[in-house]
Amino acid sequence: MQTQANKLQELVGAASSGEAASRTKFIAITSGKGGVGKSTISANMANILANNGYKVGLFDADIGLANLDVILNVRIDRNILHVLKGECSLNDVIVPIKKNLILIPGESGDEILKYSEQFLFERFLEETKVLDDLDFMIIDTGAGIGEHIQLFLEAADEVIVVTVPDPAAITDAYATIKITSKTQSYIHLILNMVKSEKEAQLVFDKINKVAQANIGNGLKLNLIGKLPEDKIVSKSIKQRTLFTNDAPNSLASLDMKRIVNNLVYKLERKVLQSDTNKSFGSFFKRIIEQF
């Protein structure tokens, strides 16, 4: 893992050498319905990336139910909406979680996307330069197929859909994939709370078969990994801790590390095919302009 991590950092660094643009990779994590573990996965994925030496930002973009502060057991007084209103600076709302990991709190409500006044927004974009040294921005979006969610998914480099092996969750995950396929031709899936690798593969095959038959569009789905039903995960959620810290050698943590490893490998290949550099400011600007 560490070798691949170092290799990717070198490749990304080479791609952005001599330019002021950011090298940040934007990973949006979403789901068709709530309660499937999306935010827990976002936080633990960011934690493992940070443990491997990457500089990582966690952006709580779950409009209507921003809760990463609860999962990470930190107190927030202000969020990104206060920055967009001009009431404080971006630095004032960034919450350091640990070495290499910060939280950017979102806003529980759709007001966050209504603040595009030219002067305030230009100042906000200027302030986002403090985030230009991030290697990854993990975006925890809301659940469902709402317009606001799709804006984040469209602007991301990679989209990961989380689901569980429950008929209703699978149906909702498919709906999310169908809508997202209009702007993203490659979508990852994580099967959470599964009993075995076999169950994860069976659920994925079912979703993939229906998608290929009905969506087309050159869509490619990738099972990037699975996570088990695990009491350690449930316990960490109740205690407001991260299971990848509490039990780094548990089955859930090892599976989470494999997911991150698969993601790193995918981006390692992708960075050779693209010289596009993106910053949090440009990412947010694309979202606001579409709103």
Summary of the structure (lengths in Angstrom):
residues: 291
radius of gyration: 18.1
end to end distance: 38.6
largest distance: 54.0
contacts: 985
relative contact order: 0.19
helix: 50%
strand: 18%
